[in-house]
Amino acid sequence: MATSNATNTAITITYNGKLLNNWKDLSITRSCQSVPSTCEMTVTTTYPNTQPILYFANDFVIIKAGNQTVFTGFVDTDGVSVSKDNHEIKLAMRSKLADFVDGSNLLLTNTIQAPNIAAFAQQLLDKHNSMVMKDAYKIKLVDKTGEAGVPIPVVPIQQTSTGYELVEYYARYAQRITYDNEDGDLVLATSGKERAGGSVNLGGNVQALTFNTDTKNRFTHYYAVWSDVQQWQDKGLQPPNITGQATDPQMLASGRFRPLVFIANQFDYNTGQDLAQKRALWEAKSRYGRSITLTVTVDTWLDSNNKLFQVNTLIKSQIFPILGTSSTVTDWIIASVTYSKSITTGTTCTLQLMPPDAFAPEPIGLNNPYRDAIGGNTGNSGGAPAKPEPGSATASASATAQVGGAINTPPTAYTGF
């Protein structure tokens, strides 16, 4: 079964440069919540119209649907299954970004800085690619943001960290998300800026769906604090420990009381931003978004523009009047996509959809241990503003102001539902 029912989605699999025709089924999953992309495939030991192929871990695979690449990566594991009726080989693969995800960075330097997150990521990729033996295995950077973003200051580099761990962490600081694409390259993006063609609707292209709401990770009140103890009381100081507050109106309406207190970054040395209130609102926003999941299965890998369904794209759905739910979400982000083809189920594509709020980047700050040694130069012109000492009059005023008054002031309600 080397082709699909539609001519524009004919499946072509190139295995170590050879055309592979003896496959039975395959499933490719890509997500903007986890990397790298994965692929599972079953092949037989018969070889129609081609020479026998030997299968080994580390083999290089490219899968296309028509002229669109769907997967590029390496075989991680291969296993043989033998019975009286079958002799099959099961291959488990990950995209070529796996080497950047798994392997430690080899910058061999204590610090790194860059004018923006794209330049930062490119430095790490350049080092990785300099050690790769084949051009086809090299990883490119795909920057979909279209803007430079904030500078990355002088930051320490842990030699035990992988290249991807470093990029993902500082991408959050730059309010970006990271994932891989069909070519196995590293993508930097803001969430939900592109839109898939068409929509998904019952009575149309949807074969099956599952809608799920889970509130166990949502709370009524969110409190960002300096510390988990009132650590300045022994000095006679009474600064407000709660420096950011938010509520979830939907949870409040239930009549339950579910507070969440968490220690948050209070201040970003490099930008001068107060982060506690932003973090409190982010907790309410993100937890709401991740509490709702719509999973749909459609009968094609392509949207109405004949493009592959892609993660981190917006898509419309109007299923809720039919389901009888109270949700009002109509714009969804594709959180993950699974392209499948088999003898039993034919061609299907499973989309996991979430509200866009699920992918709002977490506001974090960078505490720069090199700031004093370099005279305040953190990569921003003029250095970073100084943070007031905890317990000082300036600190107390700042902490109170950012939540709109004293700590008993009603917290900000997240209203993005």
N, C-alpha and C positions, 0 to 999 in steps of 0.2 A: 504494500500500500504506500507507494511513493508519492502519490498525489492526493490532493483533497478534491472535494466535489466542485469547487470553484477554481477556474483556471488561474485567477490572480492570487491564489493562495497555495499553489503547488509547492509541496515541501521538498526542499533539496538539502541533503546532509553531506557535508564534506568532512571526511575523517582522515586526518593526517594527509590531506591533499587528495584523497581518493573519494569517489562518489560512493556513498553507502545506500544500498537499496533494500537490504534485508531487515529493515526494522519493522516492528509490530506495533509499538505504541510509544508515545513520548509525552512528557509533561514538563513545561518550562514555567518557573515561577519567578517573578520579579516584584520587589517591594521597596517602598520608600521608607520603611521602618527597619529594615534589616538588609545587610549586604553580606556576601555577594548573591547574585541571581543563581538559581539552581536549575538543574535539568536531570530528569530521570528518563531512561530509554531502555526498551527491551529489543534485542535483536535475536534473530535465529541463526542457525549454523548452515542454512542454505544460502546460496549466493546467486540470485538470478541476474544474468547479463553482466556479471562483473567477476573479478578475481577475488579469491578469499582474502579476508582482512583479519589480521591478528589484533586482538584487543588488549591493551595494557593501560595501567594507570599512567597519567601524565600525557596521554595522547591529546592532540589539539583538534577541536571540533567547531565547525561553523554550521549553523542551521538557518535556512532562509525560508520565508513564505513568499512565493513569487520572487520579486526583486528586492524584498525588504528583509534585512537581517533580523533574526529574532534572538539568537544566542551565539555568543562567542566565548569559548572557555576550554577548560581541561578536564579530562577524566580523573576523578579522585579515586573511585573504587570500581572494580569490575568483579562480578561474581557469576559463577556458572551454576545453572540449575538443570538437573537431568532427571527425567522420569521415563516411563515406558512410552509416553506419548509425545514428550517434548524434550528438546535440547536447546535451552535459551541462555543468553548472556544478558545480565542486567548491568547497566552502566549508570553510575551516579556522577554528575559533573557539576562544577561551579564555574562562574564566569572568570575571565582572566584577571579581574580585579582581586580575586582571592589571594594572589601573591602579595599584594599591597596590604590586604586586610590581615593576613596571617604573619607576614615577615616583619621582623624588627627593622626600624629605620637605621640607616648607616651614615647619618650626616657627620658623625664624629666631631660634633661641636657642642659646646655647652648651651649656646643661645642661638636664637634665630629671630629675625624681624622682617617684615615685609610691608609694602604700602597698602596691601589689601589681602583678603583671604585667598583670592585666586592666585596671586603671586606667591603666597605662602605655600599653597598646595603644589604649585608648579615646581618650587624648589625641591620638595620631597619627591615628586614624581621624576624629576630630572635625575636625581641620585639613583632612584630605583631603576629607571630605564637605562642608565649608563652601565648597569651590570647585566642587563638582559641580552641574550645571545642572538635572538631573532627579532627583526623589526615587527613581525606580526604579533609578537608577545608584548610589545611595549604598550603602556597605558597612557592614553591622552586625557587631558582635562577638557571637559565640556562645561563652559560657564554660561548658564542660561539667565543670569541675573541682569545682564545689560548695564550694570553700574559697578563702580569701583568698591563702594562700601567703606567701612571704617578701617583705619590702619591697624595692622597687627604689631603691637609694641615688641620690644625686646623681651622674649619669653624663654624660660628654661626648656631644654630638650632632654627628656629622659631616654636613655639609650635602650631601655627595655620596652619602650612604647613602640607599637607598630606605626607605620606611616599613616594608615587610615585613622587610627585612634587620635593622632595629633590633629589631622585635618578636621575630623568630625567635631572635636572639642572646640577648636578655635572657630569653626564654622558656626557653631551655636552662638559664640560671642559676637560674630558678625551677622547674626540673625539669618543664617542660611541653613538649608538642609542638604544632606548628601546621600547619594545612592549611585547605582551603576546603571548603564544603559545596555542596549542590545549588542553593542560592540565590546562590552566589558570595560568601558572607559568610566572614569570618575566624573560624576555630574555634581555641579554646584548650582543650587537653585533657591529661589524663594517659593513658598508654598502656594499652589493653586493659581498660578499666573497664566496657564495655558488651558485651553478647553478642547475636549474631544468632540468630534462631530456627532450630531444626533443626540439621542437620549436612550434610556432603558425603561421600558414600560411593559406591564402585564398586558397581554393581548397583542403585543407587538413582537419584539425580538427576544423577550425573556422566556426561557424554558423552565426555569425554577428559581426560587428566591428564598432567602431566610432573613428575617428581620429580628434583631435582638437589642434589647435595652438592659443594661447592667449598671446599677447604681451603687454597688458595694464600694467603689473607689471615689464616690462623690460625697461631699460634706456640705453642711449648712453654712459654716463659717470657716474662713481661712485667716490665720494670724501669722504674719512674718515677724520673727523676733531677733533681737541681737544675739541672745544667748539662751540656753535652756535653764539658767538660774539668774536671779537678780544679783549679779556679781558686784555691783557698786554700792549696795546698801551699807556695807561695813564702813564706807567712807562718808556716810551721811548724804549720799547723792541719790536722787530719785528720778533718774531719766525713765521715760516710758520704754519698757522692754518690747512692747508691741509697736512695731514701726510700719507695718503695712497690714491692711485689713480688706477683706472682700467677702461677699456672700453669694450663694447660689439660690436665686429666688424660687426655682422649681423645687429644690430640696426643702427650703423653708416652708413652702406651701403644704408640704406633707405633714407638718406638725412635729416632725422629728427634731432632735437636737444632736448634731454630729459635728463637733468642732475639730479642726485640724490645726495644730501649732507646729511650725517648722522653722529651723534656723535658715536664714536667707542671707545672700550677699547684700550688704547694706549700701555699698558705694563702689563705683568703678573708678579706680585711681587714674585710669587712662582717659576717660571721657568726662568725668565729673558728674555722672548720672547717679541719682538715687535709685536703687533697684528694688528696695523692699516692697513698695506698693505695686510696682510692675509685676513682681514675682507673685504676690497675693492674687492679683487679677488673672495672671497666667494660670495659676493652679485651678481657679474656678473655670476658666475658659477651656483649658486643655482637658481637664477631667470630664467636663460635659461632652466635649467632642468625642473622646474615646469611649464614652459609655454607650454610644449608639453605633451599631454596625448593620449595614445592609449588604448581603452577599447575593449576587445575581449570577446566573449562568445563561449565556447567550450562545447563539449557534454560529458565531463567526469570530475570527480573531481581529476583524477590522471594524472601525467605526464607519459612519456614513460618508466620510471623506476618503474611504479606502486606505486609511492609515491604521497601523497597529494600535490597539488600545494601549495607552502608556500610563505608568504610575505618575502621580503628582499632576494629574490633569483634572479639570472640573468636568462634570457630566450631570445632566439633568435627569430627574426621575420624579414622576407624579403618581406613585403607587399607593400613597397613604389613604386617600378616600376609599380605595378598594379594600385595603386591609382593615380599615376601621380603627386606625391608631390616631393618637392625638398629635403626633409629630408634624411639624410644619416645614421640615427640611426639604428643599427642592434642588438645591445645588450641592453636589457631593464631590469629594476628592477620591480618586481611585488610589486606595492605599496599597493594594497589591493586585496583580493580575497573573492568572495561570492559563497559559495556552496549552490545550490538550488535544490529542488526536489518537484514536485507537479503533480497532476493528469493531468493538462492541458499542462504543458511544459516538463514533464519528468525530466531527470537529466541534469543539466547544471552547468557550472562554469564560472563566470564572473571575468576576470582579468583586473585590472586597471594597466597599464604599464606606466612608465616614464623613461627618460634617467637617468643613474646612477648619474649624477651630481645633480639631485634633492635632493639626500640624503647625500650630503657632510655635515659633522657636522660643525656647526657654530663655528669659533674660538672665545672663550671668555676667559677672565682673571678673577681671583678672587682677590678682594680687601679685604685683611684680617684685620679686625679691632682689632684683638688680637696680631698682629705682634709685636708692640712695647712692649706690656706687657709681652710677652714671650721671649723677647730678640732676635727676628729675627728667632725663630724656627718655621717654617711653615710646618714642616713635611719633608723638604728636608735637607739632611746633609749639614751643614755649613750655614743654613739659606738662605734667598733669597737675591739676589742682590738689591742694592738700586737703586731707580729710580731717575734720575735727576730732579731737580725742573723745572717746566715750565718757559720758558723764559731765562733760563741759557744758556751759550754758549754750554754746553754739550748737553742740550736738543735740541737746534736748530740744531746742527750738526747731532744728531741722527735722528731727524724727517726728515731732508733733505736727509740723506743717504738712508733711508729705501724706498724712492720712486725714488732713482736713481739720485738725484740732486735737483735743485731748484723747486719751486712749478709749474713753467711753463714748466718743462720737460714733454715730452709726456708721459701719463700714460701707465701702463702695459696693454696690450690687452689680454683678456682671449681668448685662442685659442683652447679650448677643444671641440669645436663643432664637 
